[in-house]
């Protein structure tokens, strides 16, 4: 009858359908002195409780006001611990008969063992989780370091690309040169000393936006010239310059015909102020004006008829004039010129008469 009371416990806990099989744990517990009122069979812990349930559902765990605690762990709990814990939780909501006090003591002892085992599993799980988190953190830090290094390399490459993007590699040919009859319509304009002329690619003409811009051109021998864009080369590729003949001769022998060059935009460094020139036919009913001798390409020309309180736009043409087809309705206007850099020059009291020209007081 050594395990009779544990069988009674199984009947109380799990009903008549439960069977109990136990194996004595042995060891040092066999020789310990039992507390007063208990026998060895009650005091000793047991290793396995097998359940035979008539239903497939797990025992329902209900809340309890009793001080019995259910220990939750991140790591899987052994079958023995889980079963007994479920049993202890279920039993805690049902009062234990007085006659079964020794059984209750055994139950409490078993729960204590389970709690101890569960606590050990929880500690082990926590240690494993901590180790995993540390490993994950180390991996994340290494990845972040690699990403940062890659970003740094990308940034360096981007900066290097930007610093070299101002220079263009291309080819140069030459022709007789034409300022007065060129597409930029610089009739009557004479290139300053030391400044050559060139035609610019039709593929990058951009509605005459390059007219008046200056470029620094380096030839195959390493020598450099400065030229102003005054004409268009319709058949030239975007990187191709068709230089005036005297400009080409500064870079190579004329017999070469075509040479490799590098070029980039540069300031014209003109000493005098810019000029405004009206096209023939300009009046208060039709407005057409160009900017000549500017230190940088002109991006827009605006007109004010109220002393600068408001400004009205004009439209640039492919032959390098800024126009307003209906005119501005007055004989005199103020003009504001804006360069590629954002610099502006305002010229007041400009007449809207055909073919007239006015010199500003400054340059871009």
FITI-695394 format. One record per residue (C-alpha): residue number from 1; residue in one letter; chain; x, y negated, z negated. Coordinates in nm, 3 decimals, m for minus. Layout:
REM residues N
 fikol segu nuvex      xx      yy      zz
   NUM    a     A       X       Y       Z
...
REM end
This chain:
REM residues 364
 fikol segu nuvex      xx      yy      zz
     1    x     A   0.000   0.000   0.000
     2    x     A   0.306  m0.220   0.036
     3    x     A   0.160  m0.440   0.314
     4    x     A  m0.203  m0.421   0.215
     5    x     A  m0.230  m0.788   0.118
     6    x     A  m0.079  m0.907   0.445
     7    x     A  m0.341  m0.702   0.626
     8    x     A  m0.606  m0.877   0.417
     9    x     A  m0.451  m1.208   0.524
    10    x     A  m0.478  m1.107   0.888
    11    x     A  m0.844  m1.020   0.837
    12    x     A  m0.913  m1.354   0.671
    13    x     A  m0.720  m1.553   0.929
    14    x     A  m0.813  m1.385   1.254
    15    x     A  m1.120  m1.169   1.183
    16    x     A  m1.176  m0.799   1.217
    17    x     A  m1.033  m0.796   1.569
    18    x     A  m0.683  m0.881   1.446
    19    x     A  m0.424  m0.618   1.360
    20    x     A  m0.105  m0.679   1.167
    21    x     A   0.227  m0.511   1.215
    22    x     A   0.515  m0.609   0.990
    23    x     A   0.873  m0.518   0.945
    24    x     A   1.062  m0.588   0.627
    25    x     A   1.332  m0.847   0.682
    26    x     A   1.567  m0.691   0.429
    27    x     A   1.892  m0.865   0.344
    28    x     A   1.947  m1.072   0.038
    29    x     A   1.574  m1.128  m0.022
    30    x     A   1.528  m0.762  m0.137
    31    x     A   1.746  m0.809  m0.442
    32    x     A   1.634  m1.154  m0.549
    33    x     A   1.426  m1.182  m0.862
    34    x     A   1.061  m1.245  m0.778
    35    x     A   0.876  m1.537  m0.935
    36    x     A   0.653  m1.451  m1.222
    37    x     A   0.319  m1.303  m1.110
    38    x     A   0.445  m1.196  m0.765
    39    x     A   0.576  m0.873  m0.622
    40    x     A   0.847  m0.827  m0.366
    41    x     A   0.596  m0.740  m0.101
    42    x     A   0.428  m1.080  m0.138
    43    x     A   0.743  m1.292  m0.179
    44    x     A   0.921  m1.141   0.119
    45    x     A   0.877  m1.308   0.463
    46    x     A   0.770  m1.108   0.763
    47    x     A   0.893  m1.133   1.114
    48    x     A   0.609  m1.061   1.355
    49    x     A   0.232  m1.097   1.359
    50    x     A   0.047  m0.959   1.662
    51    x     A  m0.300  m1.081   1.749
    52    x     A  m0.564  m0.901   1.944
    53    x     A  m0.830  m1.154   2.035
    54    x     A  m1.164  m1.083   2.191
    55    x     A  m1.146  m1.406   2.390
    56    x     A  m0.876  m1.557   2.612
    57    x     A  m0.896  m1.905   2.458
    58    x     A  m0.625  m2.012   2.215
    59    x     A  m0.736  m2.072   1.853
    60    x     A  m0.873  m2.424   1.819
    61    x     A  m0.666  m2.647   1.591
    62    x     A  m0.883  m2.878   1.389
    63    x     A  m0.788  m3.178   1.182
    64    x     A  m0.739  m3.124   0.811
    65    x     A  m0.718  m3.337   0.506
    66    x     A  m0.495  m3.083   0.334
    67    x     A  m0.121  m3.158   0.309
    68    x     A  m0.024  m2.873   0.542
    69    x     A   0.176  m3.033   0.827
    70    x     A   0.193  m2.905   1.186
    71    x     A   0.544  m2.957   1.322
    72    x     A   0.563  m3.048   1.692
    73    x     A   0.884  m2.991   1.881
    74    x     A   1.009  m3.074   2.229
    75    x     A   1.170  m2.729   2.262
    76    x     A   0.964  m2.407   2.305
    77    x     A   0.890  m2.241   1.963
    78    x     A   0.936  m1.868   1.925
    79    x     A   0.620  m1.657   1.961
    80    x     A   0.624  m1.562   1.593
    81    x     A   0.643  m1.924   1.476
    82    x     A   0.375  m2.042   1.718
    83    x     A   0.130  m1.771   1.621
    84    x     A   0.172  m1.817   1.248
    85    x     A   0.160  m2.197   1.282
    86    x     A  m0.169  m2.171   1.471
    87    x     A  m0.298  m1.939   1.204
    88    x     A  m0.190  m2.172   0.925
    89    x     A  m0.351  m2.470   1.099
    90    x     A  m0.679  m2.283   1.151
    91    x     A  m0.682  m2.149   0.796
    92    x     A  m0.617  m2.492   0.647
    93    x     A  m0.968  m2.604   0.738
    94    x     A  m1.120  m2.301   0.553
    95    x     A  m1.099  m2.273   0.172
    96    x     A  m0.905  m1.964   0.056
    97    x     A  m1.101  m1.744  m0.192
    98    x     A  m0.969  m1.749  m0.550
    99    x     A  m0.924  m1.373  m0.548
   100    x     A  m0.683  m1.411  m0.260
   101    x     A  m0.448  m1.654  m0.437
   102    x     A  m0.143  m1.427  m0.385
   103    x     A  m0.228  m1.413  m0.014
   104    x     A  m0.244  m1.791  m0.005
   105    x     A   0.098  m1.803  m0.167
   106    x     A   0.230  m1.568   0.097
   107    x     A   0.073  m1.784   0.365
   108    x     A   0.238  m2.095   0.225
   109    x     A   0.573  m1.915   0.210
   110    x     A   0.534  m1.805   0.573
   111    x     A   0.438  m2.161   0.680
   112    x     A   0.747  m2.291   0.502
   113    x     A   0.965  m2.049   0.699
   114    x     A   0.791  m2.149   1.022
   115    x     A   0.834  m2.517   0.938
   116    x     A   1.203  m2.458   0.874
   117    x     A   1.243  m2.272   1.201
   118    x     A   1.042  m2.537   1.386
   119    x     A   1.253  m2.812   1.230
   120    x     A   1.568  m2.637   1.344
   121    x     A   1.425  m2.608   1.693
   122    x     A   1.327  m2.976   1.686
   123    x     A   1.679  m3.076   1.580
   124    x     A   1.829  m2.859   1.851
   125    x     A   1.585  m3.004   2.106
   126    x     A   1.668  m3.357   1.994
   127    x     A   2.041  m3.284   2.026
   128    x     A   1.984  m3.138   2.373
   129    x     A   1.770  m3.439   2.472
   130    x     A   2.035  m3.679   2.338
   131    x     A   2.306  m3.498   2.534
   132    x     A   2.090  m3.509   2.849
   133    x     A   2.021  m3.878   2.802
   134    x     A   2.391  m3.951   2.754
   135    x     A   2.471  m3.753   3.069
   136    x     A   2.196  m3.935   3.260
   137    x     A   2.323  m4.269   3.132
   138    x     A   2.678  m4.187   3.239
   139    x     A   2.553  m4.081   3.584
   140    x     A   2.344  m4.400   3.618
   141    x     A   2.641  m4.616   3.515
   142    x     A   2.865  m4.442   3.768
   143    x     A   2.602  m4.491   4.040
   144    x     A   2.561  m4.858   3.947
   145    x     A   2.938  m4.903   3.960
   146    x     A   2.950  m4.743   4.305
   147    x     A   2.657  m4.955   4.424
   148    x     A   2.821  m5.271   4.290
   149    x     A   3.144  m5.183   4.467
   150    x     A   2.956  m5.120   4.792
   151    x     A   2.770  m5.451   4.758
   152    x     A   3.098  m5.630   4.696
   153    x     A   3.252  m5.475   5.007
   154    x     A   2.944  m5.565   5.210
   155    x     A   2.956  m5.923   5.084
   156    x     A   3.325  m5.950   5.174
   157    x     A   3.265  m5.816   5.523
   158    x     A   2.972  m6.055   5.570
   159    x     A   3.185  m6.352   5.464
   160    x     A   3.466  m6.247   5.696
   161    x     A   3.220  m6.218   5.985
   162    x     A   3.074  m6.563   5.914
   163    x     A   3.417  m6.726   5.898
   164    x     A   3.505  m6.601   6.243
   165    x     A   3.165  m6.657   6.407
   166    x     A   3.249  m7.020   6.509
   167    x     A   3.493  m6.904   6.778
   168    x     A   3.368  m6.753   7.104
   169    x     A   3.570  m6.535   7.342
   170    x     A   3.486  m6.582   7.706
   171    x     A   3.610  m6.681   8.049
   172    x     A   3.673  m7.007   8.231
   173    x     A   3.661  m7.109   8.593
   174    x     A   3.679  m7.457   8.746
   175    x     A   3.505  m7.688   8.993
   176    x     A   3.547  m8.043   9.118
   177    x     A   3.357  m8.192   8.822
   178    x     A   3.058  m8.424   8.821
   179    x     A   2.961  m8.665   8.541
   180    x     A   2.730  m8.904   8.727
   181    x     A   2.542  m8.633   8.917
   182    x     A   2.557  m8.364   8.649
   183    x     A   2.247  m8.209   8.491
   184    x     A   2.300  m8.413   8.171
   185    x     A   2.229  m8.727   8.378
   186    x     A   2.525  m8.923   8.241
   187    x     A   2.526  m9.155   8.542
   188    x     A   2.748  m9.456   8.490
   189    x     A   2.925  m9.292   8.196
   190    x     A   3.304  m9.255   8.198
   191    x     A   3.472  m8.990   7.987
   192    x     A   3.711  m9.144   7.730
   193    x     A   4.085  m9.088   7.774
   194    x     A   4.198  m8.744   7.657
   195    x     A   3.850  m8.596   7.685
   196    x     A   3.783  m8.359   7.975
   197    x     A   3.454  m8.247   8.123
   198    x     A   3.290  m7.906   8.159
   199    x     A   2.971  m7.744   8.279
   200    x     A   2.791  m7.519   8.030
   201    x     A   2.621  m7.185   8.081
   202    x     A   2.271  m7.189   8.225
   203    x     A   2.197  m6.878   8.019
   204    x     A   2.237  m7.090   7.701
   205    x     A   2.125  m7.427   7.832
   206    x     A   1.845  m7.460   7.578
   207    x     A   1.668  m7.746   7.752
   208    x     A   1.979  m7.966   7.769
   209    x     A   2.039  m7.941   7.392
   210    x     A   2.414  m7.897   7.456
   211    x     A   2.451  m8.216   7.656
   212    x     A   2.709  m8.447   7.497
   213    x     A   2.851  m8.174   7.271
   214    x     A   3.228  m8.129   7.268
   215    x     A   3.419  m7.801   7.267
   216    x     A   3.779  m7.711   7.185
   217    x     A   3.911  m7.464   7.445
   218    x     A   4.226  m7.250   7.411
   219    x     A   4.377  m7.085   7.718
   220    x     A   4.594  m6.774   7.773
   221    x     A   4.915  m6.969   7.712
   222    x     A   4.793  m7.087   7.371
   223    x     A   4.748  m7.453   7.457
   224    x     A   4.417  m7.630   7.373
   225    x     A   4.205  m7.905   7.529
   226    x     A   3.883  m8.084   7.427
   227    x     A   3.598  m8.116   7.676
   228    x     A   3.248  m8.269   7.671
   229    x     A   2.951  m8.079   7.814
   230    x     A   2.812  m8.298   8.094
   231    x     A   2.671  m8.046   8.344
   232    x     A   2.508  m7.705   8.381
   233    x     A   2.652  m7.390   8.542
   234    x     A   2.335  m7.192   8.630
   235    x     A   2.514  m6.868   8.714
   236    x     A   2.758  m6.866   8.418
   237    x     A   2.722  m6.620   8.130
   238    x     A   2.666  m6.755   7.779
   239    x     A   3.037  m6.740   7.691
   240    x     A   3.155  m6.880   8.025
   241    x     A   3.274  m7.241   8.075
   242    x     A   3.310  m7.395   8.421
   243    x     A   3.577  m7.659   8.354
   244    x     A   3.660  m7.964   8.554
   245    x     A   3.966  m7.883   8.765
   246    x     A   4.202  m8.110   8.568
   247    x     A   4.093  m7.939   8.245
   248    x     A   4.158  m7.592   8.390
   249    x     A   4.505  m7.704   8.507
   250    x     A   4.594  m7.789   8.147
   251    x     A   4.535  m7.426   8.046
   252    x     A   4.661  m7.227   8.345
   253    x     A   4.780  m7.238   8.702
   254    x     A   4.496  m7.320   8.939
   255    x     A   4.585  m7.010   9.142
   256    x     A   4.462  m6.790   8.857
   257    x     A   4.104  m6.879   8.947
   258    x     A   3.957  m6.728   8.630
   259    x     A   4.115  m6.699   8.284
   260    x     A   4.036  m6.563   7.940
   261    x     A   3.966  m6.830   7.680
   262    x     A   3.839  m6.883   7.327
   263    x     A   3.630  m7.189   7.246
   264    x     A   3.433  m7.350   6.965
   265    x     A   3.229  m7.662   6.901
   266    x     A   3.409  m7.963   6.762
   267    x     A   3.350  m8.332   6.696
   268    x     A   3.401  m8.557   6.997
   269    x     A   3.580  m8.814   6.776
   270    x     A   3.463  m9.105   6.990
   271    x     A   3.578  m9.445   6.873
   272    x     A   3.280  m9.653   6.988
   273    x     A   2.910  m9.650   6.890
   274    x     A   2.642  m9.451   7.070
   275    x     A   2.426  m9.603   7.341
   276    x     A   2.057  m9.578   7.434
   277    x     A   1.966  m9.583   7.800
   278    x     A   1.617  m9.612   7.950
   279    x     A   1.535  m9.420   8.264
   280    x     A   1.414  m9.616   8.565
   281    x     A   1.038  m9.663   8.541
   282    x     A   1.027  m9.685   8.160
   283    x     A   0.756  m9.919   8.024
   284    x     A   0.501  m9.944   7.744
   285    x     A   0.294  m9.688   7.939
   286    x     A   0.568  m9.433   8.002
   287    x     A   0.869  m9.380   7.779
   288    x     A   1.196  m9.206   7.885
   289    x     A   1.530  m9.259   7.702
   290    x     A   1.863  m9.078   7.663
   291    x     A   2.149  m9.099   7.414
   292    x     A   2.503  m9.144   7.548
   293    x     A   2.845  m9.134   7.382
   294    x     A   2.729  m8.957   7.066
   295    x     A   2.986  m8.783   6.845
   296    x     A   2.769  m8.469   6.820
   297    x     A   2.474  m8.313   7.003
   298    x     A   2.147  m8.500   6.952
   299    x     A   1.860  m8.288   6.819
   300    x     A   1.574  m8.542   6.824
   301    x     A   1.479  m8.899   6.907
   302    x     A   1.185  m9.070   6.728
   303    x     A   1.010  m9.400   6.788
   304    x     A   0.840  m9.641   6.546
   305    x     A   0.599  m9.916   6.646
   306    x     A   0.532 m10.044   6.292
   307    x     A   0.877 m10.144   6.171
   308    x     A   0.979  m9.796   6.051
   309    x     A   0.675  m9.717   5.836
   310    x     A   0.589  m9.420   6.059
   311    x     A   0.781  m9.232   6.327
   312    x     A   0.648  m9.067   6.642
   313    x     A   0.821  m8.779   6.819
   314    x     A   0.936  m8.747   7.177
   315    x     A   0.997  m8.441   7.398
   316    x     A   1.338  m8.353   7.537
   317    x     A   1.357  m8.263   7.905
   318    x     A   1.598  m8.027   8.084
   319    x     A   1.770  m8.331   8.243
   320    x     A   1.856  m8.476   7.898
   321    x     A   1.595  m8.750   7.844
   322    x     A   1.353  m8.788   7.553
   323    x     A   1.007  m8.875   7.680
   324    x     A   0.651  m8.969   7.582
   325    x     A   0.434  m8.947   7.892
   326    x     A   0.171  m9.197   7.772
   327    x     A   0.425  m9.448   7.633
   328    x     A   0.388  m9.626   7.299
   329    x     A   0.177  m9.921   7.413
   330    x     A   0.431 m10.188   7.316
   331    x     A   0.729 m10.355   7.479
   332    x     A   0.968 m10.322   7.185
   333    x     A   1.023 m10.026   6.950
   334    x     A   1.259  m9.903   6.680
   335    x     A   1.447  m9.581   6.760
   336    x     A   1.585  m9.319   6.521
   337    x     A   1.842  m9.070   6.653
   338    x     A   1.921  m8.748   6.461
   339    x     A   2.233  m8.544   6.528
   340    x     A   2.299  m8.173   6.489
   341    x     A   2.450  m8.229   6.144
   342    x     A   2.142  m8.416   6.024
   343    x     A   2.308  m8.758   6.044
   344    x     A   2.086  m9.039   6.171
   345    x     A   2.130  m9.375   6.339
   346    x     A   1.845  m9.629   6.355
   347    x     A   1.843  m9.892   6.629
   348    x     A   1.591 m10.172   6.592
   349    x     A   1.415 m10.382   6.856
   350    x     A   1.483 m10.163   7.159
   351    x     A   1.312 m10.289   7.476
   352    x     A   1.097 m10.050   7.679
   353    x     A   1.200 m10.188   8.018
   354    x     A   1.313  m9.987   8.320
   355    x     A   1.683  m9.897   8.332
   356    x     A   1.780 m10.110   8.031
   357    x     A   2.060 m10.011   7.795
   358    x     A   2.139 m10.104   7.435
   359    x     A   2.444 m10.032   7.223
   360    x     A   2.395  m9.924   6.861
   361    x     A   2.606 m10.054   6.574
   362    x     A   2.735  m9.707   6.474
   363    x     A   2.770  m9.345   6.576
   364    x     A   2.664  m9.008   6.436
REM end
